[in-house]
Amino acid sequence: MTFADALGLGLLHGPAELLPVSSSGHMTLVPWLLDRPYATRLDPELRKAFEVALHAGTAFALLVALRGEVQDAARGLDTRRITLLVGSFVPPAVAGFVLERPIERRLGTPETIAAGLLVGSAAMAVADRLGPSGRSRDEAGALDALLLGLGQACALVPGASRNGMTLAVARARGFGREDANVLSRHVALPIILGASALKGTRLARRGLPPGMAARFVVGVLASFLSTLASVRLIRQVERDRSLAPYAIYRSLLAVAVLRRARRHPSDRVL
């Protein structure tokens, strides 16, 4: 991994995480499409650790940029909100603990990521098109929490997108687009911070190859700054915008990936 890879992926991670396009899919597919050695030659465990580091940079930037919203949520913490946080946290935490390794071994190829993009696009488009919009985020209950958690668990599949799946669930459950985005953010931060802490601990025990620490720092700083600069995108999405443009973009990216994979069947992400 070069410094250019670390910087470029860090800058990409902010907007890719804030929009329902799958940051994990982009972290793999963009270097692969550009023939960067990061996608095929870097140790898979190190690549995953780097992506978690980028998530940590994004999470801290969100805490800074949305500190007012976070403070309001903390001051208004009650049984309903605790149920929402716990209920949406448990399914992805359990699924990650049980299925993390099998998913990493079997679902990291361009074709499987493209499939995740396509299936996620369909779920987003259908839920956004057909879902009612009469519910407020303050009405979210235990069943909503569980379903949002299952959406986050499905997002362990590369290409599915945590943001995309939680938005699809929220829209299908009748929440308006702005409220769906707020719910998606609120249930995301505990998962992002928890995964960052867990994998950061593993990385600290394992250590980094010589010279790699500086590249991690560059990536994390770039992710932090690009997230701060991209927070405005959240506000744009919340203005009753349809999810259809994101579904179309994801589908076009998946088609491009499948076409290249067909032309170069031996070129695989390790």
N, C-alpha and C positions, 0 to 999 in steps of 0.2 A: 504494500500500500504506500503510494507516494504521498507527499504533502498535498499535491494537486487533487488526488482522490479524496483525501480527508477533508480538504476545504470545500470541494465541489459537493460532496455528499452531505456535509454539514449544512451548506447553504440550501440544498434541496430539501433537507429533512423538515425544516420549519413549515413551509407551505404544504408539503405533502402530508404532514401529520394533522394540520388544521383543516384540510379539505378531505372529503370522503373519497380519496383516490388510492389509498393503501400506501403508507410510507414504507412498510417492509417490502412490498412488491417493487416499489421504485428503487429502494436501496440495492436490490439485486438486479432488476431488469435494465436500469439505465446504464450501469457499468458493462453489463453483458452486451447490450445493443451497441455500445461504443467500443467494444473489444478491449476493455480495460482488464488487466490481469487481476484486479481486485475480485472480480466475479468468479474466476475459475482457478486461481493459483493461491490465493490467500487461505490459510488454514480456516476451515469452517467455524471452529470454536472461536477463533480470534475475530472473525467477521461478525459473528453473533454478538460478541462482547462489544465490538465497536458500535454496532447498531443500538445496543442497550445504552451505551454512553451517549449516543445522539439523542435517545429518548429522554435521558436524564437532563440534558441541556435544554430540550424543549419543555420538559415539565417545570424546571425552575424558571424558565422565561414566562410560562403561563402563570405561575404563582406571582411573579412580579407584575406582569401586564394586567392580570385580572384580580389583583389583590383586593380591590374594593368588593368585587363579587364574592370572592372567597370569604372575606370578613363578614359580609352580610349573611352568607350561608352558615358560617360558624355561630354568629350571634343568634340566628333563628333555628339553631339545631334543636329538633324535638324528636319524638318517637317516630313520626312518619319519615323524617329525613334520615334518621339513623337506620331505619328499616330499608330505605332506598339504597343507602350506601353499602350496608352489609349484604343485602340481598343481591345487589348487582356485582359485588366483589367475590362472593363465594364461588359461583359457577366457573368463572375464568381462572380463579386461583386453583381450584381442584383440577380442572381440565389441564391447566398448564403443568401442574405437578405430575399428573399421570401420563399425559400425552406429549409433553414437550419434546422428548427425544425422538419418538416415532415420527412426529410431524417434521422435525428438522431433518431426519434421515430420508423421508419419503416424499416430502412435498416442497422441495427446494428447486425443482427443475423449472425451466421456462414454461413448459406446457402446463404443469400443475398450477403455477402462479397465474398464467393466462386463464385457466379454468376458474380460479378463484375470482379473478377480475370480472369474468363474464357472469358467473352465478351471482356475485354481489351486485353487479349492475342491474340484473333482472329484478332482484329483491328490492333494491332502492327504487327503481322506476315504478314497479307495481305498487309498492306501499305508498309512494308519494302521490301516485295518480289516483288510487282507489281509496286510500285511507281518509276517514273523516277528519275534521279539524276543530272540533268543538271543545276539546279538553285543555285545561291549563296545567302547567307543570306542578302546581301546588296540589293537584288532585292525584299525583302519582302514588300508588299504593304498593302493597307487598307483591301482587301478581306482576305489576309493571316492573318492579325491581328485579324479580326473578327472570322475566323475559329479556330485560336489558342485559342482565348478567349472561344469559344464554347467547345473546347477540355478541357480547364481548368474547365469549368462549369460542364461538364460530370464527371470530376474527383471528384466532391463532393460526388458521389456515392462511398461508401467504397469499396476498392478493385480495382477500375478502374485505379488509379495512375495518378496524375497530369503529371508527367514526361512521363509516357507511352502514355497518350492521346495526349500530345503536340508533342511528337516524331512521333506518328502515323499520325497526321495531317500534320506535316511538311514534312514527307516522301511522303505522298499521294499528297502533293502539289508540289513535284518534287525537294525538297531540298536534297542535299547530306547528308550523315550521320553526318559528322562533323558539317556542317552548321545547321542541324536540332537540334543537341545538344546545340549549342550556342544560337539559338533562344529559345529553351526550357528554358534555364537558364535565359535569359534576360527577358522573360515574367513572370517567376516564382517569382522573388524576390519581385516585388511590391505586389503581392497577398499574399505571405508568411508574409511580413512585415505588410501589412494592416490587415490581419486576426489576427496576433499576437497582434497588438496594440488594435484592437477592443475587442478581448476576454480578453486581459490583463486588460483593463479598467473595463470590467464586473467583472473580478475576484477580482480586487482591491476593488470594491464596495461591493462585497459579502463577501470577506475575506476567510481565510482558517481555517480548523479545527486545534485545538492545535497540534503541532508537525509536521504538514504537510509541513510547509514552508521549513524546512530543507531537506525534501525529494524532493521537487521541485527544490531546489538549486542543489542537487546532480544530478538529472536528467538533468537539463539544462547544467551543466558543462560537464557531460558525453556526451551529445549530441553535444556540442560545440567541444570537443576534438575529438570525433569519426568522426565528419565531417571533421575537419582539417586533420586527419589521412587518410581519405578516398577520399580526393579530387583527388588523383592520379587515382582513379577508373573512374573519369570523363574522364581523358585523355585516359585511356584504351578503354572506350566505343567509343571515338571519332575517333579511328584509323580504320575507315571504318568497324567496327564490325557489324555483323548481329544482329537484335533484336530477332532472333529465340531462342537462349538459354534462354533469359529472359521469352519469351512466354512459353517455355516448363517448366521452373521452376515454373512459376505462375500456369500453368495448373496442375502440379503434386501437388502443395500445395493445390489447390482447391479440387482435388480428395481426398486427405487425410482428408481435413476438412469435405467434404460431407460423407465420410465413417464413420468418428467418429460421426457426427451428426445423422446418421442413426442408429448407435448402441446405442446412448444416446440421444433419442429425447427430454428428459426433461431438458437436459443440455443446457441452452441458455445464451447468453450474454444479460445482462439487458440493 
